[in-house]
Amino acid sequence: MPRKRDRLEIVYTILRLVRDNKNAIKVTPLLRYTNVSSQSFSEYYTELLEKGFIREELDRKKRKYVTLTDKGFAFLEKYAIIQGVIDEFEL
């Protein structure tokens, strides 16, 4: 049986999806690709906005996109290092 993702894995997934989509993704596709309930997604999304990991930006046509901040990019880098250590020691 697959294990449930923990909080950090979901945060990582959200930030990675933003980064992997050329650092600009609409909220609805982000919700879909994250694969969590809309209520849970809303809580994570709000927290990431409040803590400065992501920000909302409008394009010329006033469409809202989510982008990473420097703090969001830094989190992804640190998470990759931690994941490397976990994989190295087979934990």
mmCIF file as gemmi writes it, N, C-alpha and C atoms, coordinates in Angstrom:
data_model
loop_
_atom_site.group_PDB
_atom_site.id
_atom_site.type_symbol
_atom_site.label_atom_id
_atom_site.label_alt_id
_atom_site.label_comp_id
_atom_site.label_asym_id
_atom_site.label_entity_id
_atom_site.label_seq_id
_atom_site.pdbx_PDB_ins_code
_atom_site.Cartn_x
_atom_site.Cartn_y
_atom_site.Cartn_z
_atom_site.occupancy
_atom_site.B_iso_or_equiv
_atom_site.pdbx_formal_charge
_atom_site.auth_seq_id
_atom_site.auth_asym_id
_atom_site.pdbx_PDB_model_num
ATOM 1 N N . MET Axp A 1 ? 0.844 -1.185 0 1 0 ? 1 A 1
ATOM 2 C CA . MET Axp A 1 ? 0 0 0 1 0 ? 1 A 1
ATOM 3 C C . MET Axp A 1 ? 0.886 1.244 0 1 0 ? 1 A 1
ATOM 4 N N . PRO Axp A 2 ? 0.633 2.176 -0.907 1 0 ? 2 A 1
ATOM 5 C CA . PRO Axp A 2 ? 1.466 3.384 -0.923 1 0 ? 2 A 1
ATOM 6 C C . PRO Axp A 2 ? 1.245 4.228 0.331 1 0 ? 2 A 1
ATOM 7 N N . ARG Axp A 3 ? 2.322 4.836 0.787 1 0 ? 3 A 1
ATOM 8 C CA . ARG Axp A 3 ? 2.189 5.653 1.994 1 0 ? 3 A 1
ATOM 9 C C . ARG Axp A 3 ? 1.68 7.046 1.63 1 0 ? 3 A 1
ATOM 10 N N . LYS Axp A 4 ? 1.083 7.7 2.603 1 0 ? 4 A 1
ATOM 11 C CA . LYS Axp A 4 ? 0.592 9.057 2.391 1 0 ? 4 A 1
ATOM 12 C C . LYS Axp A 4 ? 1.765 10.024 2.357 1 0 ? 4 A 1
ATOM 13 N N . ARG Axp A 5 ? 1.631 11.073 1.566 1 0 ? 5 A 1
ATOM 14 C CA . ARG Axp A 5 ? 2.664 12.1 1.521 1 0 ? 5 A 1
ATOM 15 C C . ARG Axp A 5 ? 2.583 12.945 2.783 1 0 ? 5 A 1
ATOM 16 N N . ASP Axp A 6 ? 3.737 13.333 3.287 1 0 ? 6 A 1
ATOM 17 C CA . ASP Axp A 6 ? 3.722 14.203 4.457 1 0 ? 6 A 1
ATOM 18 C C . ASP Axp A 6 ? 3.684 15.661 4.001 1 0 ? 6 A 1
ATOM 19 N N . ARG Axp A 7 ? 3.591 16.535 4.947 1 0 ? 7 A 1
ATOM 20 C CA . ARG Axp A 7 ? 3.436 17.963 4.697 1 0 ? 7 A 1
ATOM 21 C C . ARG Axp A 7 ? 4.551 18.528 3.814 1 0 ? 7 A 1
ATOM 22 N N . LEU Axp A 8 ? 5.803 18.191 4.132 1 0 ? 8 A 1
ATOM 23 C CA . LEU Axp A 8 ? 6.93 18.716 3.36 1 0 ? 8 A 1
ATOM 24 C C . LEU Axp A 8 ? 6.915 18.226 1.92 1 0 ? 8 A 1
ATOM 25 N N . GLU Axp A 9 ? 6.495 16.986 1.713 1 0 ? 9 A 1
ATOM 26 C CA . GLU Axp A 9 ? 6.416 16.464 0.353 1 0 ? 9 A 1
ATOM 27 C C . GLU Axp A 9 ? 5.367 17.213 -0.474 1 0 ? 9 A 1
ATOM 28 N N . ILE Axp A 10 ? 4.262 17.568 0.137 1 0 ? 10 A 1
ATOM 29 C CA . ILE Axp A 10 ? 3.222 18.308 -0.576 1 0 ? 10 A 1
ATOM 30 C C . ILE Axp A 10 ? 3.702 19.723 -0.885 1 0 ? 10 A 1
ATOM 31 N N . VAL Axp A 11 ? 4.352 20.368 0.071 1 0 ? 11 A 1
ATOM 32 C CA . VAL Axp A 11 ? 4.921 21.7 -0.169 1 0 ? 11 A 1
ATOM 33 C C . VAL Axp A 11 ? 5.937 21.622 -1.303 1 0 ? 11 A 1
ATOM 34 N N . TYR Axp A 12 ? 6.802 20.615 -1.264 1 0 ? 12 A 1
ATOM 35 C CA . TYR Axp A 12 ? 7.799 20.419 -2.325 1 0 ? 12 A 1
ATOM 36 C C . TYR Axp A 12 ? 7.114 20.229 -3.677 1 0 ? 12 A 1
ATOM 37 N N . THR Axp A 13 ? 6.06 19.425 -3.711 1 0 ? 13 A 1
ATOM 38 C CA . THR Axp A 13 ? 5.343 19.176 -4.959 1 0 ? 13 A 1
ATOM 39 C C . THR Axp A 13 ? 4.78 20.466 -5.535 1 0 ? 13 A 1
ATOM 40 N N . ILE Axp A 14 ? 4.16 21.288 -4.699 1 0 ? 14 A 1
ATOM 41 C CA . ILE Axp A 14 ? 3.588 22.553 -5.166 1 0 ? 14 A 1
ATOM 42 C C . ILE Axp A 14 ? 4.683 23.449 -5.739 1 0 ? 14 A 1
ATOM 43 N N . LEU Axp A 15 ? 5.768 23.618 -4.992 1 0 ? 15 A 1
ATOM 44 C CA . LEU Axp A 15 ? 6.848 24.498 -5.442 1 0 ? 15 A 1
ATOM 45 C C . LEU Axp A 15 ? 7.529 23.955 -6.695 1 0 ? 15 A 1
ATOM 46 N N . ARG Axp A 16 ? 7.718 22.649 -6.755 1 0 ? 16 A 1
ATOM 47 C CA . ARG Axp A 16 ? 8.357 22.041 -7.936 1 0 ? 16 A 1
ATOM 48 C C . ARG Axp A 16 ? 7.485 22.216 -9.172 1 0 ? 16 A 1
ATOM 49 N N . LEU Axp A 17 ? 6.17 22.064 -9.011 1 0 ? 17 A 1
ATOM 50 C CA . LEU Axp A 17 ? 5.265 22.245 -10.147 1 0 ? 17 A 1
ATOM 51 C C . LEU Axp A 17 ? 5.332 23.662 -10.689 1 0 ? 17 A 1
ATOM 52 N N . VAL Axp A 18 ? 5.403 24.634 -9.797 1 0 ? 18 A 1
ATOM 53 C CA . VAL Axp A 18 ? 5.525 26.028 -10.249 1 0 ? 18 A 1
ATOM 54 C C . VAL Axp A 18 ? 6.828 26.198 -11.025 1 0 ? 18 A 1
ATOM 55 N N . ARG Axp A 19 ? 7.932 25.73 -10.438 1 0 ? 19 A 1
ATOM 56 C CA . ARG Axp A 19 ? 9.236 25.86 -11.083 1 0 ? 19 A 1
ATOM 57 C C . ARG Axp A 19 ? 9.274 25.15 -12.433 1 0 ? 19 A 1
ATOM 58 N N . ASP Axp A 20 ? 8.763 23.943 -12.477 1 0 ? 20 A 1
ATOM 59 C CA . ASP Axp A 20 ? 8.828 23.138 -13.693 1 0 ? 20 A 1
ATOM 60 C C . ASP Axp A 20 ? 7.933 23.662 -14.815 1 0 ? 20 A 1
ATOM 61 N N . ASN Axp A 21 ? 7.019 24.548 -14.497 1 0 ? 21 A 1
ATOM 62 C CA . ASN Axp A 21 ? 6.163 25.163 -15.509 1 0 ? 21 A 1
ATOM 63 C C . ASN Axp A 21 ? 6.652 26.569 -15.841 1 0 ? 21 A 1
ATOM 64 N N . LYS Axp A 22 ? 7.957 26.694 -15.98 1 0 ? 22 A 1
ATOM 65 C CA . LYS Axp A 22 ? 8.617 27.957 -16.343 1 0 ? 22 A 1
ATOM 66 C C . LYS Axp A 22 ? 8.316 29.065 -15.348 1 0 ? 22 A 1
ATOM 67 N N . ASN Axp A 23 ? 8.152 28.678 -14.093 1 0 ? 23 A 1
ATOM 68 C CA . ASN Axp A 23 ? 7.912 29.602 -12.985 1 0 ? 23 A 1
ATOM 69 C C . ASN Axp A 23 ? 6.682 30.474 -13.205 1 0 ? 23 A 1
ATOM 70 N N . ALA Axp A 24 ? 5.673 29.922 -13.858 1 0 ? 24 A 1
ATOM 71 C CA . ALA Axp A 24 ? 4.407 30.635 -14.032 1 0 ? 24 A 1
ATOM 72 C C . ALA Axp A 24 ? 3.317 29.617 -14.337 1 0 ? 24 A 1
ATOM 73 N N . ILE Axp A 25 ? 2.406 29.429 -13.399 1 0 ? 25 A 1
ATOM 74 C CA . ILE Axp A 25 ? 1.316 28.476 -13.586 1 0 ? 25 A 1
ATOM 75 C C . ILE Axp A 25 ? 0.056 29.068 -12.977 1 0 ? 25 A 1
ATOM 76 N N . LYS Axp A 26 ? -1.071 28.793 -13.593 1 0 ? 26 A 1
ATOM 77 C CA . LYS Axp A 26 ? -2.339 29.25 -13.044 1 0 ? 26 A 1
ATOM 78 C C . LYS Axp A 26 ? -2.7 28.388 -11.833 1 0 ? 26 A 1
ATOM 79 N N . VAL Axp A 27 ? -3.55 28.921 -10.997 1 0 ? 27 A 1
ATOM 80 C CA . VAL Axp A 27 ? -3.895 28.247 -9.745 1 0 ? 27 A 1
ATOM 81 C C . VAL Axp A 27 ? -4.635 26.931 -9.996 1 0 ? 27 A 1
ATOM 82 N N . THR Axp A 28 ? -5.587 26.92 -10.928 1 0 ? 28 A 1
ATOM 83 C CA . THR Axp A 28 ? -6.388 25.711 -11.15 1 0 ? 28 A 1
ATOM 84 C C . THR Axp A 28 ? -5.551 24.522 -11.621 1 0 ? 28 A 1
ATOM 85 N N . PRO Axp A 29 ? -4.685 24.683 -12.63 1 0 ? 29 A 1
ATOM 86 C CA . PRO Axp A 29 ? -3.839 23.543 -12.995 1 0 ? 29 A 1
ATOM 87 C C . PRO Axp A 29 ? -2.909 23.116 -11.849 1 0 ? 29 A 1
ATOM 88 N N . LEU Axp A 30 ? -2.443 24.074 -11.08 1 0 ? 30 A 1
ATOM 89 C CA . LEU Axp A 30 ? -1.584 23.748 -9.945 1 0 ? 30 A 1
ATOM 90 C C . LEU Axp A 30 ? -2.343 22.862 -8.959 1 0 ? 30 A 1
ATOM 91 N N . LEU Axp A 31 ? -3.581 23.216 -8.672 1 0 ? 31 A 1
ATOM 92 C CA . LEU Axp A 31 ? -4.427 22.404 -7.793 1 0 ? 31 A 1
ATOM 93 C C . LEU Axp A 31 ? -4.575 20.999 -8.363 1 0 ? 31 A 1
ATOM 94 N N . ARG Axp A 32 ? -4.878 20.898 -9.632 1 0 ? 32 A 1
ATOM 95 C CA . ARG Axp A 32 ? -5.083 19.601 -10.266 1 0 ? 32 A 1
ATOM 96 C C . ARG Axp A 32 ? -3.838 18.72 -10.194 1 0 ? 32 A 1
ATOM 97 N N . TYR Axp A 33 ? -2.688 19.287 -10.541 1 0 ? 33 A 1
ATOM 98 C CA . TYR Axp A 33 ? -1.44 18.524 -10.591 1 0 ? 33 A 1
ATOM 99 C C . TYR Axp A 33 ? -0.917 18.152 -9.2 1 0 ? 33 A 1
ATOM 100 N N . THR Axp A 34 ? -1.306 18.925 -8.201 1 0 ? 34 A 1
ATOM 101 C CA . THR Axp A 34 ? -0.843 18.659 -6.841 1 0 ? 34 A 1
ATOM 102 C C . THR Axp A 34 ? -1.475 17.391 -6.275 1 0 ? 34 A 1
ATOM 103 N N . ASN Axp A 35 ? -2.687 17.097 -6.725 1 0 ? 35 A 1
ATOM 104 C CA . ASN Axp A 35 ? -3.381 15.873 -6.328 1 0 ? 35 A 1
ATOM 105 C C . ASN Axp A 35 ? -3.68 15.822 -4.834 1 0 ? 35 A 1
ATOM 106 N N . VAL Axp A 36 ? -4.202 16.916 -4.299 1 0 ? 36 A 1
ATOM 107 C CA . VAL Axp A 36 ? -4.738 16.957 -2.941 1 0 ? 36 A 1
ATOM 108 C C . VAL Axp A 36 ? -6.131 17.574 -3.031 1 0 ? 36 A 1
ATOM 109 N N . SER Axp A 37 ? -6.908 17.453 -1.992 1 0 ? 37 A 1
ATOM 110 C CA . SER Axp A 37 ? -8.249 18.032 -2.003 1 0 ? 37 A 1
ATOM 111 C C . SER Axp A 37 ? -8.158 19.552 -2.129 1 0 ? 37 A 1
ATOM 112 N N . SER Axp A 38 ? -9.213 20.148 -2.637 1 0 ? 38 A 1
ATOM 113 C CA . SER Axp A 38 ? -9.193 21.601 -2.814 1 0 ? 38 A 1
ATOM 114 C C . SER Axp A 38 ? -9.071 22.321 -1.474 1 0 ? 38 A 1
ATOM 115 N N . GLN Axp A 39 ? -9.66 21.762 -0.421 1 0 ? 39 A 1
ATOM 116 C CA . GLN Axp A 39 ? -9.554 22.376 0.904 1 0 ? 39 A 1
ATOM 117 C C . GLN Axp A 39 ? -8.109 22.328 1.401 1 0 ? 39 A 1
ATOM 118 N N . SER Axp A 40 ? -7.469 21.17 1.279 1 0 ? 40 A 1
ATOM 119 C CA . SER Axp A 40 ? -6.073 21.043 1.705 1 0 ? 40 A 1
ATOM 120 C C . SER Axp A 40 ? -5.178 21.94 0.867 1 0 ? 40 A 1
ATOM 121 N N . PHE Axp A 41 ? -5.422 21.959 -0.449 1 0 ? 41 A 1
ATOM 122 C CA . PHE Axp A 41 ? -4.624 22.799 -1.332 1 0 ? 41 A 1
ATOM 123 C C . PHE Axp A 41 ? -4.737 24.263 -0.914 1 0 ? 41 A 1
ATOM 124 N N . SER Axp A 42 ? -5.932 24.699 -0.625 1 0 ? 42 A 1
ATOM 125 C CA . SER Axp A 42 ? -6.153 26.087 -0.219 1 0 ? 42 A 1
ATOM 126 C C . SER Axp A 42 ? -5.345 26.435 1.026 1 0 ? 42 A 1
ATOM 127 N N . GLU Axp A 43 ? -5.289 25.515 1.98 1 0 ? 43 A 1
ATOM 128 C CA . GLU Axp A 43 ? -4.52 25.753 3.202 1 0 ? 43 A 1
ATOM 129 C C . GLU Axp A 43 ? -3.022 25.856 2.902 1 0 ? 43 A 1
ATOM 130 N N . TYR Axp A 44 ? -2.507 24.925 2.099 1 0 ? 44 A 1
ATOM 131 C CA . TYR Axp A 44 ? -1.087 24.967 1.723 1 0 ? 44 A 1
ATOM 132 C C . TYR Axp A 44 ? -0.778 26.231 0.926 1 0 ? 44 A 1
ATOM 133 N N . TYR Axp A 45 ? -1.633 26.546 -0.035 1 0 ? 45 A 1
ATOM 134 C CA . TYR Axp A 45 ? -1.442 27.701 -0.907 1 0 ? 45 A 1
ATOM 135 C C . TYR Axp A 45 ? -1.384 28.994 -0.095 1 0 ? 45 A 1
ATOM 136 N N . THR Axp A 46 ? -2.343 29.151 0.815 1 0 ? 46 A 1
ATOM 137 C CA . THR Axp A 46 ? -2.388 30.351 1.659 1 0 ? 46 A 1
ATOM 138 C C . THR Axp A 46 ? -1.138 30.452 2.521 1 0 ? 46 A 1
ATOM 139 N N . GLU Axp A 47 ? -0.723 29.332 3.094 1 0 ? 47 A 1
ATOM 140 C CA . GLU Axp A 47 ? 0.479 29.335 3.93 1 0 ? 47 A 1
ATOM 141 C C . GLU Axp A 47 ? 1.718 29.721 3.114 1 0 ? 47 A 1
ATOM 142 N N . LEU Axp A 48 ? 1.855 29.164 1.912 1 0 ? 48 A 1
ATOM 143 C CA . LEU Axp A 48 ? 3.014 29.477 1.072 1 0 ? 48 A 1
ATOM 144 C C . LEU Axp A 48 ? 3.02 30.939 0.649 1 0 ? 48 A 1
ATOM 145 N N . LEU Axp A 49 ? 1.848 31.504 0.395 1 0 ? 49 A 1
ATOM 146 C CA . LEU Axp A 49 ? 1.758 32.934 0.084 1 0 ? 49 A 1
ATOM 147 C C . LEU Axp A 49 ? 2.169 33.78 1.286 1 0 ? 49 A 1
ATOM 148 N N . GLU Axp A 50 ? 1.603 33.456 2.447 1 0 ? 50 A 1
ATOM 149 C CA . GLU Axp A 50 ? 1.867 34.234 3.658 1 0 ? 50 A 1
ATOM 150 C C . GLU Axp A 50 ? 3.334 34.181 4.073 1 0 ? 50 A 1
ATOM 151 N N . LYS Axp A 51 ? 3.969 33.021 3.866 1 0 ? 51 A 1
ATOM 152 C CA . LYS Axp A 51 ? 5.366 32.864 4.272 1 0 ? 51 A 1
ATOM 153 C C . LYS Axp A 51 ? 6.353 33.291 3.189 1 0 ? 51 A 1
ATOM 154 N N . GLY Axp A 52 ? 5.834 33.723 2.049 1 0 ? 52 A 1
ATOM 155 C CA . GLY Axp A 52 ? 6.696 34.285 1.02 1 0 ? 52 A 1
ATOM 156 C C . GLY Axp A 52 ? 7.427 33.29 0.139 1 0 ? 52 A 1
ATOM 157 N N . PHE Axp A 53 ? 6.892 32.085 -0.012 1 0 ? 53 A 1
ATOM 158 C CA . PHE Axp A 53 ? 7.504 31.094 -0.9 1 0 ? 53 A 1
ATOM 159 C C . PHE Axp A 53 ? 7.017 31.272 -2.342 1 0 ? 53 A 1
ATOM 160 N N . ILE Axp A 54 ? 5.776 31.74 -2.482 1 0 ? 54 A 1
ATOM 161 C CA . ILE Axp A 54 ? 5.19 31.995 -3.797 1 0 ? 54 A 1
ATOM 162 C C . ILE Axp A 54 ? 4.55 33.37 -3.791 1 0 ? 54 A 1
ATOM 163 N N . ARG Axp A 55 ? 4.252 33.861 -4.973 1 0 ? 55 A 1
ATOM 164 C CA . ARG Axp A 55 ? 3.505 35.115 -5.089 1 0 ? 55 A 1
ATOM 165 C C . ARG Axp A 55 ? 2.578 35.015 -6.29 1 0 ? 55 A 1
ATOM 166 N N . GLU Axp A 56 ? 1.553 35.834 -6.285 1 0 ? 56 A 1
ATOM 167 C CA . GLU Axp A 56 ? 0.619 35.892 -7.402 1 0 ? 56 A 1
ATOM 168 C C . GLU Axp A 56 ? 0.961 37.097 -8.251 1 0 ? 56 A 1
ATOM 169 N N . GLU Axp A 57 ? 0.973 36.892 -9.567 1 0 ? 57 A 1
ATOM 170 C CA . GLU Axp A 57 ? 1.257 37.982 -10.496 1 0 ? 57 A 1
ATOM 171 C C . GLU Axp A 57 ? 0.205 37.977 -11.59 1 0 ? 57 A 1
ATOM 172 N N . LEU Axp A 58 ? -0.054 39.149 -12.145 1 0 ? 58 A 1
ATOM 173 C CA . LEU Axp A 58 ? -1.007 39.28 -13.243 1 0 ? 58 A 1
ATOM 174 C C . LEU Axp A 58 ? -0.244 39.538 -14.537 1 0 ? 58 A 1
ATOM 175 N N . ASP Axp A 59 ? -0.704 38.901 -15.623 1 0 ? 59 A 1
ATOM 176 C CA . ASP Axp A 59 ? -0.092 39.193 -16.914 1 0 ? 59 A 1
ATOM 177 C C . ASP Axp A 59 ? -0.817 40.38 -17.551 1 0 ? 59 A 1
ATOM 178 N N . ARG Axp A 60 ? -0.476 40.678 -18.787 1 0 ? 60 A 1
ATOM 179 C CA . ARG Axp A 60 ? -1.077 41.84 -19.458 1 0 ? 60 A 1
ATOM 180 C C . ARG Axp A 60 ? -2.58 41.724 -19.607 1 0 ? 60 A 1
ATOM 181 N N . LYS Axp A 61 ? -3.077 40.503 -19.685 1 0 ? 61 A 1
ATOM 182 C CA . LYS Axp A 61 ? -4.518 40.276 -19.835 1 0 ? 61 A 1
ATOM 183 C C . LYS Axp A 61 ? -5.218 40.088 -18.489 1 0 ? 61 A 1
ATOM 184 N N . LYS Axp A 62 ? -4.519 40.423 -17.411 1 0 ? 62 A 1
ATOM 185 C CA . LYS Axp A 62 ? -5.05 40.361 -16.042 1 0 ? 62 A 1
ATOM 186 C C . LYS Axp A 62 ? -5.35 38.931 -15.585 1 0 ? 62 A 1
ATOM 187 N N . ARG Axp A 63 ? -4.635 37.94 -16.151 1 0 ? 63 A 1
ATOM 188 C CA . ARG Axp A 63 ? -4.762 36.561 -15.688 1 0 ? 63 A 1
ATOM 189 C C . ARG Axp A 63 ? -3.769 36.343 -14.556 1 0 ? 63 A 1
ATOM 190 N N . LYS Axp A 64 ? -4.223 35.642 -13.508 1 0 ? 64 A 1
ATOM 191 C CA . LYS Axp A 64 ? -3.388 35.427 -12.333 1 0 ? 64 A 1
ATOM 192 C C . LYS Axp A 64 ? -2.505 34.194 -12.518 1 0 ? 64 A 1
ATOM 193 N N . TYR Axp A 65 ? -1.222 34.369 -12.256 1 0 ? 65 A 1
ATOM 194 C CA . TYR Axp A 65 ? -0.253 33.282 -12.29 1 0 ? 65 A 1
ATOM 195 C C . TYR Axp A 65 ? 0.465 33.197 -10.954 1 0 ? 65 A 1
ATOM 196 N N . VAL Axp A 66 ? 0.897 31.999 -10.617 1 0 ? 66 A 1
ATOM 197 C CA . VAL Axp A 66 ? 1.675 31.774 -9.409 1 0 ? 66 A 1
ATOM 198 C C . VAL Axp A 66 ? 3.131 31.657 -9.825 1 0 ? 66 A 1
ATOM 199 N N . THR Axp A 67 ? 4.025 32.353 -9.113 1 0 ? 67 A 1
ATOM 200 C CA . THR Axp A 67 ? 5.453 32.262 -9.373 1 0 ? 67 A 1
ATOM 201 C C . THR Axp A 67 ? 6.185 32.04 -8.049 1 0 ? 67 A 1
ATOM 202 N N . LEU Axp A 68 ? 7.4 31.516 -8.156 1 0 ? 68 A 1
ATOM 203 C CA . LEU Axp A 68 ? 8.222 31.307 -6.963 1 0 ? 68 A 1
ATOM 204 C C . LEU Axp A 68 ? 8.981 32.574 -6.608 1 0 ? 68 A 1
ATOM 205 N N . THR Axp A 69 ? 9.212 32.752 -5.336 1 0 ? 69 A 1
ATOM 206 C CA . THR Axp A 69 ? 10.092 33.818 -4.867 1 0 ? 69 A 1
ATOM 207 C C . THR Axp A 69 ? 11.485 33.208 -4.674 1 0 ? 69 A 1
ATOM 208 N N . ASP Axp A 70 ? 12.441 34.032 -4.324 1 0 ? 70 A 1
ATOM 209 C CA . ASP Axp A 70 ? 13.784 33.514 -4.028 1 0 ? 70 A 1
ATOM 210 C C . ASP Axp A 70 ? 13.731 32.496 -2.893 1 0 ? 70 A 1
ATOM 211 N N . LYS Axp A 71 ? 12.862 32.752 -1.924 1 0 ? 71 A 1
ATOM 212 C CA . LYS Axp A 71 ? 12.704 31.838 -0.792 1 0 ? 71 A 1
ATOM 213 C C . LYS Axp A 71 ? 12.186 30.476 -1.274 1 0 ? 71 A 1
ATOM 214 N N . GLY Axp A 72 ? 11.282 30.475 -2.24 1 0 ? 72 A 1
ATOM 215 C CA . GLY Axp A 72 ? 10.761 29.227 -2.8 1 0 ? 72 A 1
ATOM 216 C C . GLY Axp A 72 ? 11.84 28.443 -3.525 1 0 ? 72 A 1
ATOM 217 N N . PHE Axp A 73 ? 12.659 29.151 -4.312 1 0 ? 73 A 1
ATOM 218 C CA . PHE Axp A 73 ? 13.767 28.485 -4.996 1 0 ? 73 A 1
ATOM 219 C C . PHE Axp A 73 ? 14.769 27.915 -3.99 1 0 ? 73 A 1
ATOM 220 N N . ALA Axp A 74 ? 15.033 28.66 -2.932 1 0 ? 74 A 1
ATOM 221 C CA . ALA Axp A 74 ? 15.975 28.2 -1.899 1 0 ? 74 A 1
ATOM 222 C C . ALA Axp A 74 ? 15.447 26.935 -1.225 1 0 ? 74 A 1
ATOM 223 N N . PHE Axp A 75 ? 14.144 26.884 -0.955 1 0 ? 75 A 1
ATOM 224 C CA . PHE Axp A 75 ? 13.549 25.696 -0.346 1 0 ? 75 A 1
ATOM 225 C C . PHE Axp A 75 ? 13.772 24.477 -1.239 1 0 ? 75 A 1
ATOM 226 N N . LEU Axp A 76 ? 13.554 24.621 -2.538 1 0 ? 76 A 1
ATOM 227 C CA . LEU Axp A 76 ? 13.734 23.503 -3.463 1 0 ? 76 A 1
ATOM 228 C C . LEU Axp A 76 ? 15.18 23.003 -3.461 1 0 ? 76 A 1
ATOM 229 N N . GLU Axp A 77 ? 16.123 23.924 -3.394 1 0 ? 77 A 1
ATOM 230 C CA . GLU Axp A 77 ? 17.536 23.539 -3.353 1 0 ? 77 A 1
ATOM 231 C C . GLU Axp A 77 ? 17.851 22.768 -2.071 1 0 ? 77 A 1
ATOM 232 N N . LYS Axp A 78 ? 17.407 23.277 -0.945 1 0 ? 78 A 1
ATOM 233 C CA . LYS Axp A 78 ? 17.67 22.616 0.344 1 0 ? 78 A 1
ATOM 234 C C . LYS Axp A 78 ? 16.974 21.264 0.423 1 0 ? 78 A 1
ATOM 235 N N . TYR Axp A 79 ? 15.76 21.19 -0.102 1 0 ? 79 A 1
ATOM 236 C CA . TYR Axp A 79 ? 15.014 19.933 -0.08 1 0 ? 79 A 1
ATOM 237 C C . TYR Axp A 79 ? 15.751 18.876 -0.892 1 0 ? 79 A 1
ATOM 238 N N . ALA Axp A 80 ? 16.313 19.256 -2.027 1 0 ? 80 A 1
ATOM 239 C CA . ALA Axp A 80 ? 17.067 18.317 -2.869 1 0 ? 80 A 1
ATOM 240 C C . ALA Axp A 80 ? 18.286 17.781 -2.124 1 0 ? 80 A 1
ATOM 241 N N . ILE Axp A 81 ? 18.952 18.633 -1.36 1 0 ? 81 A 1
ATOM 242 C CA . ILE Axp A 81 ? 20.112 18.201 -0.571 1 0 ? 81 A 1
ATOM 243 C C . ILE Axp A 81 ? 19.68 17.192 0.493 1 0 ? 81 A 1
ATOM 244 N N . ILE Axp A 82 ? 18.618 17.519 1.201 1 0 ? 82 A 1
ATOM 245 C CA . ILE Axp A 82 ? 18.113 16.628 2.249 1 0 ? 82 A 1
ATOM 246 C C . ILE Axp A 82 ? 17.681 15.292 1.647 1 0 ? 82 A 1
ATOM 247 N N . GLN Axp A 83 ? 16.988 15.337 0.523 1 0 ? 83 A 1
ATOM 248 C CA . GLN Axp A 83 ? 16.536 14.109 -0.131 1 0 ? 83 A 1
ATOM 249 C C . GLN Axp A 83 ? 17.732 13.259 -0.567 1 0 ? 83 A 1
ATOM 250 N N . GLY Axp A 84 ? 18.797 13.91 -1.015 1 0 ? 84 A 1
ATOM 251 C CA . GLY Axp A 84 ? 20.022 13.201 -1.388 1 0 ? 84 A 1
ATOM 252 C C . GLY Axp A 84 ? 20.633 12.465 -0.218 1 0 ? 84 A 1
ATOM 253 N N . VAL Axp A 85 ? 20.644 13.085 0.937 1 0 ? 85 A 1
ATOM 254 C CA . VAL Axp A 85 ? 21.17 12.444 2.15 1 0 ? 85 A 1
ATOM 255 C C . VAL Axp A 85 ? 20.304 11.255 2.537 1 0 ? 85 A 1
ATOM 256 N N . ILE Axp A 86 ? 18.996 11.431 2.483 1 0 ? 86 A 1
ATOM 257 C CA . ILE Axp A 86 ? 18.079 10.343 2.832 1 0 ? 86 A 1
ATOM 258 C C . ILE Axp A 86 ? 18.276 9.165 1.881 1 0 ? 86 A 1
ATOM 259 N N . ASP Axp A 87 ? 18.392 9.444 0.587 1 0 ? 87 A 1
ATOM 260 C CA . ASP Axp A 87 ? 18.615 8.372 -0.394 1 0 ? 87 A 1
ATOM 261 C C . ASP Axp A 87 ? 19.968 7.704 -0.188 1 0 ? 87 A 1
ATOM 262 N N . GLU Axp A 88 ? 20.991 8.491 0.108 1 0 ? 88 A 1
ATOM 263 C CA . GLU Axp A 88 ? 22.335 7.952 0.288 1 0 ? 88 A 1
ATOM 264 C C . GLU Axp A 88 ? 22.385 6.95 1.443 1 0 ? 88 A 1
ATOM 265 N N . PHE Axp A 89 ? 21.685 7.254 2.51 1 0 ? 89 A 1
ATOM 266 C CA . PHE Axp A 89 ? 21.707 6.394 3.685 1 0 ? 89 A 1
ATOM 267 C C . PHE Axp A 89 ? 20.521 5.414 3.708 1 0 ? 89 A 1
ATOM 268 N N . GLU Axp A 90 ? 19.775 5.374 2.623 1 0 ? 90 A 1
ATOM 269 C CA . GLU Axp A 90 ? 18.666 4.447 2.447 1 0 ? 90 A 1
ATOM 270 C C . GLU Axp A 90 ? 17.672 4.509 3.599 1 0 ? 90 A 1
ATOM 271 N N . LEU Axp A 91 ? 17.315 5.709 3.982 1 0 ? 91 A 1
ATOM 272 C CA . LEU Axp A 91 ? 16.352 5.892 5.08 1 0 ? 91 A 1
ATOM 273 C C . LEU Axp A 91 ? 14.936 6.026 4.542 1 0 ? 91 A 1
